């Protein structure tokens, strides 16, 4: 065994990383020691340091993933990834990775808006959403090296999409079938595995791995591949031989590229709404029938039914929310 201690250097499209903790990298021909799991603290299962550990734990759930290898070179981490054939896609669906853009870090804002706030500049935020919903902003797209002016709307939001760096379908075929539901939910919402990018380019990528798709912006490929390697290592996924070889070729131009843990600072927390004074116990205000609380098993056929029930707008995580009611995919339906 030998120790690697390094400070990650900022590559194209990344921000300078903070100093890292030394880790052991197995010598050639030895089996890697299993990485330690995050240590829960308190009663809600929260990770010890949510600021530095990508992926939030869920209340009552098992630890969502292993700790990544801090400050190791991406090539060294690649050497520890198992090389296997692609498993069958049987049973795959988006729902296997939980509700889309769930608020698993419990900051009051869905993951899509968290990533838009993290990756865009010159933000315009929707009033009344506690600075959560992004209405506009500017993206310096890492995949195409172009500048995109984002504006939220049913016909414009798709110009900027949140890409899973390791696609969900690819992960499913390379080990995620064996993960728990909580681990897959964490994987789909882990900031390390998410980037705001040019929408059309993301559609072209689809569920491709490094053997079938790389960013058109060649200067970003080292950072992109290193990030994929970190994600796969963190969640115990494997690579195919073709994928391994493609990653090795890319890293041949940047052999010292670090395997990132969390390349960007987390988005700022959304401030909770001020507590409302409780109604006097002696004279509770009557609740009109059409505005009665929505039952837990609520189902709405369309937005007209949502508005008739007094539940508009309907946010991710609220009873009755479904993606079909959220046309622009921003986590808020029937606005």
N, C-alpha and C positions, 0 to 999 in steps of 0.2 A: 504494500500500500504506500501511496505517497500523497502529500498534502498539496492542494492547489489553493492559493490565496491570491485574489486579483481584484482589481477595480474595473468594472465593466466600462468599456469605451463606447461613447455614443457613435453609432453608425448612422448612415443616411436615414433620415426619417425618424430618428429616436432622440430622446432627451438624455442628457448625461445621467448615468446611474449613480446611486450612492455607493459607498464602500461596502463590500460584502463580507460575509463570514467564511472562513476557510472551511473546506470540506474535503473528505477523503475520496479520491477517485481510485478505483481498483486497478492494480497493475495488470498488464496484458496477461491473459490466460487465467485470471482469477475471477470468481463470481462476485458480482457487486453485492455489498451488504445492503439489506433492505433499508429504505429511507424511513426515518421516524414519522409517525403520524402526528398531525396537529394535536396539541394538548388542550382539551376543553377546560374552561373555567366557569365558575358560577353554576347557575341552575338551568340556563337556557342552551347550553352546549355551544356557546360562542367561542370562536378561536381565540387563543391567547393574545394574538396581535393582528387584528383584522386590517390594520393599515399596511402591513408588510406581507401578509399571507394571502395571495390571490385566491378567490373563491370563499364564500361565506358558508359557515355551518348552519344547518337548519335545526330548529328546536326539536329535541328528542330524536334526532337522526344520527346515524353513525357519521364519523368524520368523513367529509366528502372526498378527500384525496390525500395523497402523500405529500410531504414537504418536497419541493424541488431541490435540485442540486445547486446550491448558491455559488455563483462566480466561477463555475466550471466552464471550460471551453465547450462550445457546442459539439465539436468533433469528438471530445471525450465522452460526452453524454450520448451522442449517436452510437458510439461503440457499445454502450450498455443496453441499447434497445433490442429486444428480440426481433429476429428476422423470420417471418412466417408468410405463408400464403394468405390471400384475402379470403375471409370466411364468407359464407352465403349471406345475402342481404335479407333473407327470409325473416319476417317479423318486424322489419324496420318501419317506423313511422315517426313523424316529428313529435307525436305525443309520447313516445318512449323517453324523451328528454324533458318531460314536464311541460307546464304551461309556458307559452312563449313570453319572454321578457318579464318574468316574475320578479318581484321585489325581494330577492332572497337576502339582501344585506339589510333589509328593513330600514332604509333611510327615507321611506315615504315616496320614492320615485322608481319607476320601472327601469329595467336594465337598458332598454333602447335609449331612453332619454339620458340616463347616466352616461352612456358612451358618447352620445352627441355632445353633452356638456364637457366631457373630457377631451374629445378630439377636435371640436370646432372652436373657432375664435370668433370675436365680434358677435357674441350671442345676443339674440333677441328672445326673451322668455315670456311666456304667457302669463298675464296677470291672474292672480287668484289661484295659482298652482304651487305656491310656495317655492317659486323659482325652479320648478321641475321641468315643465313642458317647453321644449325648444321650438320656437316659431321660425327662427332664421339663424344663419351663421355662415362662416366661411371655412371650408375644408381644404387643407393642403394635402391632396390625395396621395398616399404613399404608393399606390399601385400604378398610377399613371403619371405622377409628378405634375399634375395639373391642379389649378385652383377652381373649386366648385362653390358657387354661391347657393347655399341651401335655403329653401323656403318651404315650410310645412304646408301640406295641402293634399287633397285626394289625387291630384294629377302631378304633383311636384315632389312629394316626399321621397319617392323611389329614386330620385337623382343621387341620394346618399343612402346607402344601406349599411347595416352592421354585419360584417362578415365574420363567420366562424373560421378562424385561421386553419384549424383542423376541422373540416366539415363534419357535421353530425353523422351523415351516412358513412363517411370514411371511418369515423371512430367506431360506429356500430359493427363494421366488418373487420375491425382490427382490435377487438378486445372489449368494447363498451357493452356488449351483450352480457358480460359477466359482472358489470358494475351494478350497484344497487340503484334504486330509483332516485335516492337522494344524491348519490354521486353523479348520476347523469344530469340531474337538474343543475347541480353545481357546475358541471362541465359546460353546459349550454349557456350559462350566465357568468362564467369566469372572465374577468377583465383581461387576463393574460391571453385568452383565446378569442378576443373580440377586437375588431377594428372598424371604425367608420371609414368607408371607402366609396369609390365611384360605383354607382348602382349597376350600369350596364356591364362594367368589367367584372363585377361580382357575379352577375348572371352567367357570363362566359366561363368563369371558373367552375360554377356548379359545385359538385362534390369531388372535384379532382384533387389528387395528392401531388407531391412534388415531382413525380415521374410524368404526370400528364398536364400540369399547369404550374406556371411561375408568373409572378407579376411582370407586366410589360416593362416597367421601370427597372432596368437591370441593376442599378445601384442599390435597390432595396432588397434584392434577392437574398443576400447574406442574412440580413435582419429577419426576413420572412421565414427562411428555412430554420434559423436558430430558434425562432419562436415556436415553430411547429415541433421541433425536437423537445423543447422544454415542456410543452403541453403534453406530448405523448409520454414523456418520462414521468411527469407528475401524476398522470392517471393510469399508468401501467399498461399503455397501449403498445402495439408492435408496428413494425413497418414491413412492407414487402421488399424483396431483393431489389427490384427496379427502383422503388422509392428510396431505399438506403443509398443506392449508387448515385441517384440524382442529387440527393442531399450532399453526399461526399464531394461530388463534382463542384457544386456551388461553393461549398466551404473550402475547396481547394484554393479559391481566390482570396479567402479571408480566414486562414487557419486559426487565428487567435480570437475569432468572434465568440463572445460569451453567450452562454445559454441563459436567457433572461429569466428573472423571477416575476417582476412587475415593472415594466419599462416606464410607466407613467404614474404620476401621482393619482390617487383615487379622486373621483369627482367630489366637489364639496357637498357636505350633507345638506339635505333639504330641511329647513326649519319646520318643526311641527306647528300646527295651528294653535293659537292660545286657547286655554281651557275655557269653555263656556259655563257661566254660572248655572247651577242646577235650578230647575223649576221648583217653586215652593211645594212641599209635600202635601200641604192641605188643599191646594187647588191646581192639580196638574192640567196643563193645556190639552184640550182634546185634539186628537189626530184625525184629520179628514180621511175618509175611507180610501180615497184615491192616492193618498200620500202615506199610507200605512207602511211599516217596515217591510222590506222585501224578504220573503222566506228564503231559507238557506238553499232550497232546491229550485230556486226561481229559474224560469226559462222564458226567453223572449223570442218571438218569431221574427221581429224586426224592430227598428228604432221607433216606429210609431207606438208599438206596445210598451217600449221602455219609457217613452215620454208620457204615455197615458198612465203608467204606474208611478210617475213622479221620480223615476230613478236616473234620469239623465242629468249630467253625463255619467257614464258607467266606466269605471276604471278596472284595470287588471287586478284580479284578486277579489273583487267585489262579487257577491252572488248575482248570477245571471249574465256576467260578462262572457263573451265569446268572440273569437277573432272575426267572425262574419259581421259583427256589429262595429268593427273597428277598421274602416276602409283604408285608412292611411297607415295602419300598423304602428301607431305611436303609443298604444297602451290606453287610450281614452276613446271609448265608443259613444256614438250617438250624441255628439257635442252640439 
